[in-house]
């Protein structure tokens, strides 16, 4: 049985190396049979692909996608505070 730390590290490596994701900004926490994905991405499609890749990397575990969407502004847009 892999330790939670090892499983989390493996999922983060897969998310970074898989051509569908190449994602470095997602935190992975493992508690028992549960894998939690946390972070921010610019689109719902990206969020779903990351979850799919994580599920493939953790057969038999339950993946909880807690990734949130963040608005991406075009360069040069004025930010109002």
PDB file of N, CA, C and O in Angstrom:
ATOM      1  N   UNK A   1       0.843  -1.198   0.000  1.00  0.00           N
ATOM      2  CA  UNK A   1       0.000   0.000   0.000  1.00  0.00           C
ATOM      3  C   UNK A   1       0.880   1.250   0.000  1.00  0.00           C
ATOM      4  O   UNK A   1       1.784   1.375   0.827  1.00  0.00           O
ATOM      5  N   UNK A   2       0.622   2.163  -0.913  1.00  0.00           N
ATOM      6  CA  UNK A   2       1.387   3.401  -0.991  1.00  0.00           C
ATOM      7  C   UNK A   2       0.975   4.347   0.133  1.00  0.00           C
ATOM      8  O   UNK A   2      -0.184   4.369   0.546  1.00  0.00           O
ATOM      9  N   UNK A   3       1.925   5.119   0.618  1.00  0.00           N
ATOM     10  CA  UNK A   3       1.600   6.122   1.627  1.00  0.00           C
ATOM     11  C   UNK A   3       0.885   7.292   0.953  1.00  0.00           C
ATOM     12  O   UNK A   3       1.081   7.527  -0.240  1.00  0.00           O
ATOM     13  N   UNK A   4       0.049   8.035   1.707  1.00  0.00           N
ATOM     14  CA  UNK A   4      -0.646   9.187   1.118  1.00  0.00           C
ATOM     15  C   UNK A   4       0.312  10.181   0.469  1.00  0.00           C
ATOM     16  O   UNK A   4       0.019  10.734  -0.592  1.00  0.00           O
ATOM     17  N   UNK A   5       1.459  10.406   1.110  1.00  0.00           N
ATOM     18  CA  UNK A   5       2.440  11.352   0.561  1.00  0.00           C
ATOM     19  C   UNK A   5       2.939  10.882  -0.808  1.00  0.00           C
ATOM     20  O   UNK A   5       3.094  11.684  -1.728  1.00  0.00           O
ATOM     21  N   UNK A   6       3.189   9.578  -0.933  1.00  0.00           N
ATOM     22  CA  UNK A   6       3.672   9.031  -2.196  1.00  0.00           C
ATOM     23  C   UNK A   6       2.604   9.149  -3.282  1.00  0.00           C
ATOM     24  O   UNK A   6       2.908   9.518  -4.416  1.00  0.00           O
ATOM     25  N   UNK A   7       1.357   8.836  -2.937  1.00  0.00           N
ATOM     26  CA  UNK A   7       0.266   8.937  -3.908  1.00  0.00           C
ATOM     27  C   UNK A   7       0.123  10.382  -4.388  1.00  0.00           C
ATOM     28  O   UNK A   7      -0.004  10.628  -5.587  1.00  0.00           O
ATOM     29  N   UNK A   8       0.143  11.343  -3.452  1.00  0.00           N
ATOM     30  CA  UNK A   8       0.020  12.765  -3.813  1.00  0.00           C
ATOM     31  C   UNK A   8       1.153  13.183  -4.745  1.00  0.00           C
ATOM     32  O   UNK A   8       0.918  13.881  -5.732  1.00  0.00           O
ATOM     33  N   UNK A   9       2.374  12.765  -4.440  1.00  0.00           N
ATOM     34  CA  UNK A   9       3.528  13.117  -5.273  1.00  0.00           C
ATOM     35  C   UNK A   9       3.395  12.504  -6.661  1.00  0.00           C
ATOM     36  O   UNK A   9       3.732  13.142  -7.659  1.00  0.00           O
ATOM     37  N   UNK A  10       2.906  11.271  -6.728  1.00  0.00           N
ATOM     38  CA  UNK A  10       2.737  10.604  -8.026  1.00  0.00           C
ATOM     39  C   UNK A  10       1.687  11.322  -8.866  1.00  0.00           C
ATOM     40  O   UNK A  10       1.889  11.521 -10.063  1.00  0.00           O
ATOM     41  N   UNK A  11       0.567  11.713  -8.253  1.00  0.00           N
ATOM     42  CA  UNK A  11      -0.489  12.416  -8.999  1.00  0.00           C
ATOM     43  C   UNK A  11       0.031  13.763  -9.492  1.00  0.00           C
ATOM     44  O   UNK A  11      -0.235  14.145 -10.632  1.00  0.00           O
ATOM     45  N   UNK A  12       0.768  14.486  -8.652  1.00  0.00           N
ATOM     46  CA  UNK A  12       1.320  15.778  -9.078  1.00  0.00           C
ATOM     47  C   UNK A  12       2.291  15.595 -10.241  1.00  0.00           C
ATOM     48  O   UNK A  12       2.320  16.411 -11.163  1.00  0.00           O
ATOM     49  N   UNK A  13       3.082  14.530 -10.200  1.00  0.00           N
ATOM     50  CA  UNK A  13       4.018  14.259 -11.298  1.00  0.00           C
ATOM     51  C   UNK A  13       3.259  13.954 -12.586  1.00  0.00           C
ATOM     52  O   UNK A  13       3.618  14.455 -13.652  1.00  0.00           O
ATOM     53  N   UNK A  14       2.204  13.128 -12.492  1.00  0.00           N
ATOM     54  CA  UNK A  14       1.409  12.783 -13.666  1.00  0.00           C
ATOM     55  C   UNK A  14       0.757  14.035 -14.248  1.00  0.00           C
ATOM     56  O   UNK A  14       0.749  14.213 -15.466  1.00  0.00           O
ATOM     57  N   UNK A  15       0.209  14.907 -13.394  1.00  0.00           N
ATOM     58  CA  UNK A  15      -0.414  16.141 -13.878  1.00  0.00           C
ATOM     59  C   UNK A  15       0.608  17.035 -14.583  1.00  0.00           C
ATOM     60  O   UNK A  15       0.268  17.727 -15.543  1.00  0.00           O
ATOM     61  N   UNK A  16       1.846  17.023 -14.114  1.00  0.00           N
ATOM     62  CA  UNK A  16       2.890  17.839 -14.736  1.00  0.00           C
ATOM     63  C   UNK A  16       3.360  17.241 -16.060  1.00  0.00           C
ATOM     64  O   UNK A  16       3.678  17.976 -16.995  1.00  0.00           O
ATOM     65  N   UNK A  17       3.404  15.905 -16.144  1.00  0.00           N
ATOM     66  CA  UNK A  17       4.003  15.245 -17.299  1.00  0.00           C
ATOM     67  C   UNK A  17       3.013  14.856 -18.389  1.00  0.00           C
ATOM     68  O   UNK A  17       3.412  14.688 -19.541  1.00  0.00           O
ATOM     69  N   UNK A  18       1.738  14.709 -18.058  1.00  0.00           N
ATOM     70  CA  UNK A  18       0.745  14.293 -19.054  1.00  0.00           C
ATOM     71  C   UNK A  18       0.544  15.416 -20.066  1.00  0.00           C
ATOM     72  O   UNK A  18       0.373  16.574 -19.685  1.00  0.00           O
ATOM     73  N   UNK A  19       0.565  15.080 -21.348  1.00  0.00           N
ATOM     74  CA  UNK A  19       0.434  16.082 -22.412  1.00  0.00           C
ATOM     75  C   UNK A  19      -0.913  16.807 -22.380  1.00  0.00           C
ATOM     76  O   UNK A  19      -1.032  17.922 -22.888  1.00  0.00           O
ATOM     77  N   UNK A  20      -1.922  16.178 -21.786  1.00  0.00           N
ATOM     78  CA  UNK A  20      -3.245  16.815 -21.713  1.00  0.00           C
ATOM     79  C   UNK A  20      -3.298  17.915 -20.657  1.00  0.00           C
ATOM     80  O   UNK A  20      -4.135  18.814 -20.735  1.00  0.00           O
ATOM     81  N   UNK A  21      -2.401  17.844 -19.668  1.00  0.00           N
ATOM     82  CA  UNK A  21      -2.488  18.802 -18.566  1.00  0.00           C
ATOM     83  C   UNK A  21      -1.265  19.690 -18.420  1.00  0.00           C
ATOM     84  O   UNK A  21      -1.407  20.910 -18.332  1.00  0.00           O
ATOM     85  N   UNK A  22      -0.072  19.120 -18.390  1.00  0.00           N
ATOM     86  CA  UNK A  22       1.174  19.846 -18.094  1.00  0.00           C
ATOM     87  C   UNK A  22       0.923  20.905 -17.016  1.00  0.00           C
ATOM     88  O   UNK A  22       1.254  22.079 -17.187  1.00  0.00           O
ATOM     89  N   UNK A  23       0.342  20.469 -15.921  1.00  0.00           N
ATOM     90  CA  UNK A  23      -0.129  21.364 -14.862  1.00  0.00           C
ATOM     91  C   UNK A  23       0.776  21.274 -13.641  1.00  0.00           C
ATOM     92  O   UNK A  23       1.011  20.191 -13.105  1.00  0.00           O
ATOM     93  N   UNK A  24       1.280  22.428 -13.210  1.00  0.00           N
ATOM     94  CA  UNK A  24       2.147  22.479 -12.036  1.00  0.00           C
ATOM     95  C   UNK A  24       1.468  23.123 -10.830  1.00  0.00           C
ATOM     96  O   UNK A  24       1.975  23.024  -9.712  1.00  0.00           O
ATOM     97  N   UNK A  25       0.332  23.776 -11.040  1.00  0.00           N
ATOM     98  CA  UNK A  25      -0.256  24.578  -9.972  1.00  0.00           C
ATOM     99  C   UNK A  25      -1.365  23.931  -9.174  1.00  0.00           C
ATOM    100  O   UNK A  25      -2.088  24.629  -8.462  1.00  0.00           O
ATOM    101  N   UNK A  26      -1.528  22.614  -9.266  1.00  0.00           N
ATOM    102  CA  UNK A  26      -2.606  21.949  -8.540  1.00  0.00           C
ATOM    103  C   UNK A  26      -2.028  21.249  -7.308  1.00  0.00           C
ATOM    104  O   UNK A  26      -1.065  20.488  -7.398  1.00  0.00           O
ATOM    105  N   UNK A  27      -2.638  21.527  -6.161  1.00  0.00           N
ATOM    106  CA  UNK A  27      -2.256  20.841  -4.928  1.00  0.00           C
ATOM    107  C   UNK A  27      -3.036  19.537  -4.826  1.00  0.00           C
ATOM    108  O   UNK A  27      -4.230  19.493  -5.124  1.00  0.00           O
ATOM    109  N   UNK A  28      -2.362  18.487  -4.408  1.00  0.00           N
ATOM    110  CA  UNK A  28      -2.989  17.175  -4.269  1.00  0.00           C
ATOM    111  C   UNK A  28      -2.828  16.729  -2.820  1.00  0.00           C
ATOM    112  O   UNK A  28      -1.712  16.631  -2.310  1.00  0.00           O
ATOM    113  N   UNK A  29      -3.957  16.459  -2.162  1.00  0.00           N
ATOM    114  CA  UNK A  29      -3.947  15.951  -0.797  1.00  0.00           C
ATOM    115  C   UNK A  29      -4.618  14.590  -0.801  1.00  0.00           C
ATOM    116  O   UNK A  29      -5.654  14.406  -1.440  1.00  0.00           O
ATOM    117  N   UNK A  30      -4.035  13.640  -0.093  1.00  0.00           N
ATOM    118  CA  UNK A  30      -4.598  12.297  -0.016  1.00  0.00           C
ATOM    119  C   UNK A  30      -4.905  11.985   1.440  1.00  0.00           C
ATOM    120  O   UNK A  30      -4.053  12.111   2.319  1.00  0.00           O
ATOM    121  N   UNK A  31      -6.153  11.571   1.670  1.00  0.00           N
ATOM    122  CA  UNK A  31      -6.581  11.155   3.014  1.00  0.00           C
ATOM    123  C   UNK A  31      -7.308   9.830   2.870  1.00  0.00           C
ATOM    124  O   UNK A  31      -8.438   9.776   2.385  1.00  0.00           O
ATOM    125  N   UNK A  32      -6.656   8.779   3.291  1.00  0.00           N
ATOM    126  CA  UNK A  32      -7.252   7.448   3.162  1.00  0.00           C
ATOM    127  C   UNK A  32      -7.481   7.110   1.704  1.00  0.00           C
ATOM    128  O   UNK A  32      -6.546   7.107   0.904  1.00  0.00           O
ATOM    129  N   UNK A  33      -8.745   6.820   1.356  1.00  0.00           N
ATOM    130  CA  UNK A  33      -9.112   6.455  -0.012  1.00  0.00           C
ATOM    131  C   UNK A  33      -9.536   7.668  -0.847  1.00  0.00           C
ATOM    132  O   UNK A  33     -10.060   7.514  -1.950  1.00  0.00           O
ATOM    133  N   UNK A  34      -9.305   8.871  -0.318  1.00  0.00           N
ATOM    134  CA  UNK A  34      -9.788  10.084  -0.968  1.00  0.00           C
ATOM    135  C   UNK A  34      -8.626  10.959  -1.442  1.00  0.00           C
ATOM    136  O   UNK A  34      -7.659  11.182  -0.714  1.00  0.00           O
ATOM    137  N   UNK A  35      -8.743  11.448  -2.678  1.00  0.00           N
ATOM    138  CA  UNK A  35      -7.754  12.332  -3.280  1.00  0.00           C
ATOM    139  C   UNK A  35      -8.447  13.675  -3.527  1.00  0.00           C
ATOM    140  O   UNK A  35      -9.479  13.731  -4.195  1.00  0.00           O
ATOM    141  N   UNK A  36      -7.878  14.746  -2.988  1.00  0.00           N
ATOM    142  CA  UNK A  36      -8.447  16.082  -3.135  1.00  0.00           C
ATOM    143  C   UNK A  36      -7.569  16.908  -4.063  1.00  0.00           C
ATOM    144  O   UNK A  36      -6.359  17.013  -3.858  1.00  0.00           O
ATOM    145  N   UNK A  37      -8.186  17.492  -5.083  1.00  0.00           N
ATOM    146  CA  UNK A  37      -7.479  18.363  -6.020  1.00  0.00           C
ATOM    147  C   UNK A  37      -7.876  19.800  -5.709  1.00  0.00           C
ATOM    148  O   UNK A  37      -9.063  20.123  -5.658  1.00  0.00           O
ATOM    149  N   UNK A  38      -6.877  20.667  -5.501  1.00  0.00           N
ATOM    150  CA  UNK A  38      -7.164  22.065  -5.173  1.00  0.00           C
ATOM    151  C   UNK A  38      -6.256  22.981  -5.985  1.00  0.00           C
ATOM    152  O   UNK A  38      -5.107  22.648  -6.276  1.00  0.00           O
ATOM    153  N   UNK A  39      -6.794  24.128  -6.339  1.00  0.00           N
ATOM    154  CA  UNK A  39      -6.044  25.112  -7.103  1.00  0.00           C
ATOM    155  C   UNK A  39      -6.999  25.919  -7.951  1.00  0.00           C
ATOM    156  O   UNK A  39      -8.212  25.883  -7.746  1.00  0.00           O
ATOM    157  N   UNK A  40      -6.446  26.651  -8.908  1.00  0.00           N
ATOM    158  CA  UNK A  40      -7.259  27.499  -9.780  1.00  0.00           C
ATOM    159  C   UNK A  40      -6.858  27.281 -11.225  1.00  0.00           C
ATOM    160  O   UNK A  40      -5.677  27.150 -11.545  1.00  0.00           O
ATOM    161  N   UNK A  41      -7.855  27.243 -12.090  1.00  0.00           N
ATOM    162  CA  UNK A  41      -7.637  27.110 -13.526  1.00  0.00           C
ATOM    163  C   UNK A  41      -8.566  28.075 -14.255  1.00  0.00           C
ATOM    164  O   UNK A  41      -9.547  28.540 -13.675  1.00  0.00           O
ATOM    165  N   UNK A  42      -8.271  28.387 -15.530  1.00  0.00           N
ATOM    166  CA  UNK A  42      -9.051  29.394 -16.248  1.00  0.00           C
ATOM    167  C   UNK A  42     -10.345  28.894 -16.885  1.00  0.00           C
ATOM    168  O   UNK A  42     -11.153  29.710 -17.329  1.00  0.00           O
ATOM    169  N   UNK A  43     -10.575  27.554 -16.945  1.00  0.00           N
ATOM    170  CA  UNK A  43     -11.784  27.088 -17.633  1.00  0.00           C
ATOM    171  C   UNK A  43     -12.306  25.785 -17.036  1.00  0.00           C
ATOM    172  O   UNK A  43     -11.568  25.012 -16.424  1.00  0.00           O
ATOM    173  N   UNK A  44     -13.599  25.573 -17.237  1.00  0.00           N
ATOM    174  CA  UNK A  44     -14.244  24.330 -16.777  1.00  0.00           C
ATOM    175  C   UNK A  44     -13.665  23.127 -17.516  1.00  0.00           C
ATOM    176  O   UNK A  44     -13.503  22.059 -16.924  1.00  0.00           O
ATOM    177  N   UNK A  45     -13.352  23.288 -18.802  1.00  0.00           N
ATOM    178  CA  UNK A  45     -12.765  22.188 -19.570  1.00  0.00           C
ATOM    179  C   UNK A  45     -11.437  21.756 -18.955  1.00  0.00           C
ATOM    180  O   UNK A  45     -11.176  20.564 -18.793  1.00  0.00           O
ATOM    181  N   UNK A  46     -10.612  22.723 -18.617  1.00  0.00           N
ATOM    182  CA  UNK A  46      -9.307  22.429 -17.997  1.00  0.00           C
ATOM    183  C   UNK A  46      -9.511  21.698 -16.666  1.00  0.00           C
ATOM    184  O   UNK A  46      -8.800  20.741 -16.356  1.00  0.00           O
ATOM    185  N   UNK A  47     -10.478  22.156 -15.897  1.00  0.00           N
ATOM    186  CA  UNK A  47     -10.795  21.547 -14.602  1.00  0.00           C
ATOM    187  C   UNK A  47     -11.169  20.066 -14.787  1.00  0.00           C
ATOM    188  O   UNK A  47     -10.714  19.210 -14.029  1.00  0.00           O
ATOM    189  N   UNK A  48     -11.997  19.773 -15.792  1.00  0.00           N
ATOM    190  CA  UNK A  48     -12.440  18.396 -16.046  1.00  0.00           C
ATOM    191  C   UNK A  48     -11.290  17.502 -16.525  1.00  0.00           C
ATOM    192  O   UNK A  48     -11.191  16.344 -16.120  1.00  0.00           O
ATOM    193  N   UNK A  49     -10.425  18.042 -17.387  1.00  0.00           N
ATOM    194  CA  UNK A  49      -9.296  17.249 -17.893  1.00  0.00           C
ATOM    195  C   UNK A  49      -8.347  16.892 -16.750  1.00  0.00           C
ATOM    196  O   UNK A  49      -7.862  15.763 -16.682  1.00  0.00           O
ATOM    197  N   UNK A  50      -8.082  17.831 -15.863  1.00  0.00           N
ATOM    198  CA  UNK A  50      -7.205  17.562 -14.718  1.00  0.00           C
ATOM    199  C   UNK A  50      -7.805  16.455 -13.853  1.00  0.00           C
ATOM    200  O   UNK A  50      -7.094  15.555 -13.405  1.00  0.00           O
ATOM    201  N   UNK A  51      -9.117  16.525 -13.623  1.00  0.00           N
ATOM    202  CA  UNK A  51      -9.784  15.482 -12.830  1.00  0.00           C
ATOM    203  C   UNK A  51      -9.668  14.125 -13.520  1.00  0.00           C
ATOM    204  O   UNK A  51      -9.390  13.120 -12.865  1.00  0.00           O
ATOM    205  N   UNK A  52      -9.879  14.089 -14.821  1.00  0.00           N
ATOM    206  CA  UNK A  52      -9.797  12.839 -15.584  1.00  0.00           C
ATOM    207  C   UNK A  52      -8.406  12.210 -15.464  1.00  0.00           C
ATOM    208  O   UNK A  52      -8.284  11.008 -15.228  1.00  0.00           O
ATOM    209  N   UNK A  53      -7.370  13.016 -15.626  1.00  0.00           N
ATOM    210  CA  UNK A  53      -5.996  12.512 -15.537  1.00  0.00           C
ATOM    211  C   UNK A  53      -5.717  12.008 -14.115  1.00  0.00           C
ATOM    212  O   UNK A  53      -5.076  10.971 -13.940  1.00  0.00           O
ATOM    213  N   UNK A  54      -6.192  12.733 -13.109  1.00  0.00           N
ATOM    214  CA  UNK A  54      -5.988  12.312 -11.717  1.00  0.00           C
ATOM    215  C   UNK A  54      -6.707  10.989 -11.439  1.00  0.00           C
ATOM    216  O   UNK A  54      -6.165  10.127 -10.748  1.00  0.00           O
ATOM    217  N   UNK A  55      -7.913  10.825 -11.966  1.00  0.00           N
ATOM    218  CA  UNK A  55      -8.656   9.563 -11.776  1.00  0.00           C
ATOM    219  C   UNK A  55      -7.909   8.391 -12.414  1.00  0.00           C
ATOM    220  O   UNK A  55      -7.837   7.308 -11.833  1.00  0.00           O
ATOM    221  N   UNK A  56      -7.356   8.605 -13.602  1.00  0.00           N
ATOM    222  CA  UNK A  56      -6.600   7.552 -14.282  1.00  0.00           C
ATOM    223  C   UNK A  56      -5.371   7.151 -13.465  1.00  0.00           C
ATOM    224  O   UNK A  56      -4.958   5.991 -13.485  1.00  0.00           O
ATOM    225  N   UNK A  57      -4.793   8.113 -12.750  1.00  0.00           N
ATOM    226  CA  UNK A  57      -3.565   7.864 -11.977  1.00  0.00           C
ATOM    227  C   UNK A  57      -3.847   7.232 -10.614  1.00  0.00           C
ATOM    228  O   UNK A  57      -2.929   6.761  -9.941  1.00  0.00           O
ATOM    229  N   UNK A  58      -5.132   7.223 -10.206  1.00  0.00           N
ATOM    230  CA  UNK A  58      -5.465   6.721  -8.868  1.00  0.00           C
ATOM    231  C   UNK A  58      -6.632   5.741  -8.909  1.00  0.00           C
ATOM    232  O   UNK A  58      -7.660   5.982  -8.277  1.00  0.00           O
ATOM    233  N   UNK A  59      -6.489   4.641  -9.643  1.00  0.00           N
ATOM    234  CA  UNK A  59      -7.594   3.675  -9.700  1.00  0.00           C
ATOM    235  C   UNK A  59      -7.906   3.148  -8.300  1.00  0.00           C
ATOM    236  O   UNK A  59      -7.003   2.837  -7.523  1.00  0.00           O
ATOM    237  N   UNK A  60      -9.189   3.054  -7.995  1.00  0.00           N
ATOM    238  CA  UNK A  60      -9.593   2.545  -6.687  1.00  0.00           C
ATOM    239  C   UNK A  60      -9.739   3.619  -5.624  1.00  0.00           C
ATOM    240  O   UNK A  60     -10.235   3.340  -4.533  1.00  0.00           O
ATOM    241  N   UNK A  61      -9.316   4.844  -5.919  1.00  0.00           N
ATOM    242  CA  UNK A  61      -9.456   5.938  -4.962  1.00  0.00           C
ATOM    243  C   UNK A  61     -10.543   6.892  -5.443  1.00  0.00           C
ATOM    244  O   UNK A  61     -10.836   6.957  -6.637  1.00  0.00           O
ATOM    245  N   UNK A  62     -11.138   7.629  -4.515  1.00  0.00           N
ATOM    246  CA  UNK A  62     -12.178   8.611  -4.860  1.00  0.00           C
ATOM    247  C   UNK A  62     -11.536   9.981  -5.033  1.00  0.00           C
ATOM    248  O   UNK A  62     -10.881  10.485  -4.120  1.00  0.00           O
ATOM    249  N   UNK A  63     -11.724  10.577  -6.198  1.00  0.00           N
ATOM    250  CA  UNK A  63     -11.151  11.887  -6.492  1.00  0.00           C
ATOM    251  C   UNK A  63     -12.208  12.967  -6.251  1.00  0.00           C
ATOM    252  O   UNK A  63     -13.321  12.897  -6.772  1.00  0.00           O
ATOM    253  N   UNK A  64     -11.833  13.961  -5.454  1.00  0.00           N
ATOM    254  CA  UNK A  64     -12.707  15.103  -5.169  1.00  0.00           C
ATOM    255  C   UNK A  64     -12.092  16.328  -5.832  1.00  0.00           C
ATOM    256  O   UNK A  64     -11.008  16.772  -5.456  1.00  0.00           O
ATOM    257  N   UNK A  65     -12.792  16.864  -6.814  1.00  0.00           N
ATOM    258  CA  UNK A  65     -12.276  18.001  -7.574  1.00  0.00           C
ATOM    259  C   UNK A  65     -12.739  19.295  -6.914  1.00  0.00           C
ATOM    260  O   UNK A  65     -13.892  19.700  -7.067  1.00  0.00           O
ATOM    261  N   UNK A  66     -11.836  19.941  -6.181  1.00  0.00           N
ATOM    262  CA  UNK A  66     -12.136  21.205  -5.515  1.00  0.00           C
ATOM    263  C   UNK A  66     -11.432  22.377  -6.201  1.00  0.00           C
ATOM    264  O   UNK A  66     -11.235  23.436  -5.605  1.00  0.00           O
ATOM    265  N   UNK A  67     -11.061  22.168  -7.460  1.00  0.00           N
ATOM    266  CA  UNK A  67     -10.402  23.202  -8.256  1.00  0.00           C
ATOM    267  C   UNK A  67     -11.422  24.284  -8.589  1.00  0.00           C
ATOM    268  O   UNK A  67     -12.550  23.985  -8.982  1.00  0.00           O
ATOM    269  N   UNK A  68     -11.022  25.531  -8.432  1.00  0.00           N
ATOM    270  CA  UNK A  68     -11.921  26.640  -8.726  1.00  0.00           C
ATOM    271  C   UNK A  68     -11.515  27.326 -10.029  1.00  0.00           C
ATOM    272  O   UNK A  68     -10.382  27.206 -10.493  1.00  0.00           O
ATOM    273  N   UNK A  69     -12.467  28.039 -10.594  1.00  0.00           N
ATOM    274  CA  UNK A  69     -12.209  28.777 -11.829  1.00  0.00           C
ATOM    275  C   UNK A  69     -11.806  30.199 -11.483  1.00  0.00           C
ATOM    276  O   UNK A  69     -12.371  30.817 -10.581  1.00  0.00           O
ATOM    277  N   UNK A  70     -10.820  30.712 -12.214  1.00  0.00           N
ATOM    278  CA  UNK A  70     -10.374  32.077 -12.006  1.00  0.00           C
ATOM    279  C   UNK A  70     -10.526  32.825 -13.324  1.00  0.00           C
ATOM    280  O   UNK A  70     -10.202  32.303 -14.391  1.00  0.00           O
ATOM    281  N   UNK A  71     -11.018  34.042 -13.235  1.00  0.00           N
ATOM    282  CA  UNK A  71     -11.205  34.845 -14.444  1.00  0.00           C
ATOM    283  C   UNK A  71      -9.853  35.296 -14.973  1.00  0.00           C
ATOM    284  O   UNK A  71      -9.030  35.834 -14.232  1.00  0.00           O
ATOM    285  N   UNK A  72      -9.638  35.074 -16.248  1.00  0.00           N
ATOM    286  CA  UNK A  72      -8.390  35.506 -16.882  1.00  0.00           C
ATOM    287  C   UNK A  72      -8.710  36.734 -17.714  1.00  0.00           C
ATOM    288  O   UNK A  72      -9.561  36.691 -18.603  1.00  0.00           O
ATOM    289  N   UNK A  73      -8.022  37.828 -17.420  1.00  0.00           N
ATOM    290  CA  UNK A  73      -8.250  39.065 -18.161  1.00  0.00           C
ATOM    291  C   UNK A  73      -7.267  39.165 -19.318  1.00  0.00           C
ATOM    292  O   UNK A  73      -6.149  38.652 -19.259  1.00  0.00           O
ATOM    293  N   UNK A  74      -7.705  39.826 -20.349  1.00  0.00           N
ATOM    294  CA  UNK A  74      -6.824  40.054 -21.498  1.00  0.00           C
ATOM    295  C   UNK A  74      -5.732  41.048 -21.094  1.00  0.00           C
ATOM    296  O   UNK A  74      -5.995  41.967 -20.318  1.00  0.00           O
ATOM    297  N   UNK A  75      -4.521  40.876 -21.604  1.00  0.00           N
ATOM    298  CA  UNK A  75      -3.461  41.838 -21.298  1.00  0.00           C
ATOM    299  C   UNK A  75      -3.892  43.248 -21.709  1.00  0.00           C
ATOM    300  O   UNK A  75      -4.493  43.443 -22.765  1.00  0.00           O
ATOM    301  N   UNK A  76      -3.584  44.193 -20.885  1.00  0.00           N
ATOM    302  CA  UNK A  76      -3.911  45.571 -21.201  1.00  0.00           C
ATOM    303  C   UNK A  76      -5.242  46.048 -20.672  1.00  0.00           C
ATOM    304  O   UNK A  76      -5.533  47.244 -20.703  1.00  0.00           O
ATOM    305  N   UNK A  77      -6.069  45.112 -20.177  1.00  0.00           N
ATOM    306  CA  UNK A  77      -7.334  45.539 -19.587  1.00  0.00           C
ATOM    307  C   UNK A  77      -7.067  46.302 -18.325  1.00  0.00           C
ATOM    308  O   UNK A  77      -6.201  45.935 -17.531  1.00  0.00           O
ATOM    309  N   UNK A  78      -7.798  47.345 -18.144  1.00  0.00           N
ATOM    310  CA  UNK A  78      -7.615  48.164 -16.965  1.00  0.00           C
ATOM    311  C   UNK A  78      -8.273  47.485 -15.775  1.00  0.00           C
ATOM    312  O   UNK A  78      -9.409  47.020 -15.861  1.00  0.00           O
ATOM    313  N   UNK A  79      -7.548  47.434 -14.665  1.00  0.00           N
ATOM    314  CA  UNK A  79      -8.094  46.833 -13.459  1.00  0.00           C
ATOM    315  C   UNK A  79      -8.597  47.924 -12.549  1.00  0.00           C
ATOM    316  O   UNK A  79      -7.863  48.863 -12.240  1.00  0.00           O
ATOM    317  N   UNK A  80      -9.831  47.818 -12.115  1.00  0.00           N
ATOM    318  CA  UNK A  80     -10.430  48.805 -11.224  1.00  0.00           C
ATOM    319  C   UNK A  80     -10.447  48.286  -9.812  1.00  0.00           C
ATOM    320  O   UNK A  80     -10.968  47.203  -9.544  1.00  0.00           O
ATOM    321  N   UNK A  81      -9.876  49.057  -8.904  1.00  0.00           N
ATOM    322  CA  UNK A  81      -9.840  48.640  -7.502  1.00  0.00           C
ATOM    323  C   UNK A  81     -10.831  49.428  -6.667  1.00  0.00           C
ATOM    324  O   UNK A  81     -10.934  49.207  -5.460  1.00  0.00           O
TER     325      UNK A  81
END
